[in-house]
């Protein structure tokens, strides 16, 4: 083998080795880039997984705090009991109102009878209205204003009267000492209380 052939062979071998090394380095670098990408993707997936885990844990805590079917059933039961209690109270209140109305009408009747026995010149409607005013004052703790008294006369006793008529009746009752009447406030006196309860006659 001559020198020229040897040199050509060495050159070809060097060329092949150089390109082989270059190909190897390229492949190694590509694998490194791929590994880096895979590593980044793995880190990203781990981060997202942890975030989802936290969200799921938060959702589980929220769901545990929500009312269950048993809680809703207990709530409905409480509402039904409350409704029954309210209905009972309404019935008792209506009964008490009826009893109070009956007592007031009885007292008005006593006052009317006493007024008739007193020989006054008041007509029957005047006597009933005056007795009703006294009875209403008694059930209003002894104090009231003419406007509310007029409303009670119509609502409880079925007596329609103007506000001026009520004021005039209160003025007359004040003159005979059955009420105190000043500054649009009527106050039942002891004498007026006795008339309502039938212990004395209407003057």
TARAVEN-V552346 format. One record per residue. SS is DSSP state (a for helix, b for strand, c for the rest). Layout:
SS
SS
//
This chain:
c
c
a
a
a
a
a
a
a
a
a
a
a
a
a
a
a
a
a
a
a
a
a
a
a
a
a
a
a
a
a
a
a
a
a
a
a
a
a
a
a
a
a
a
a
a
a
a
a
a
a
a
a
a
a
a
a
a
a
a
a
a
a
a
a
c
c
c
a
a
a
a
a
a
a
a
a
a
a
a
a
a
a
a
a
a
a
a
a
a
a
a
a
a
a
a
a
a
a
a
a
a
a
a
a
a
a
a
a
a
a
a
a
a
a
a
a
c
c
c
c
c
c
a
a
a
a
a
a
a
a
a
a
a
a
a
a
a
a
c
c
c
b
b
c
a
a
a
a
a
a
a
a
a
a
a
c
c
c
c
c
c
a
a
a
a
a
a
a
a
a
a
a
a
a
c
c
c
b
b
b
b
c
c
b
b
b
b
c
a
a
a
a
a
a
a
c
c
c
c
c
c
c
//
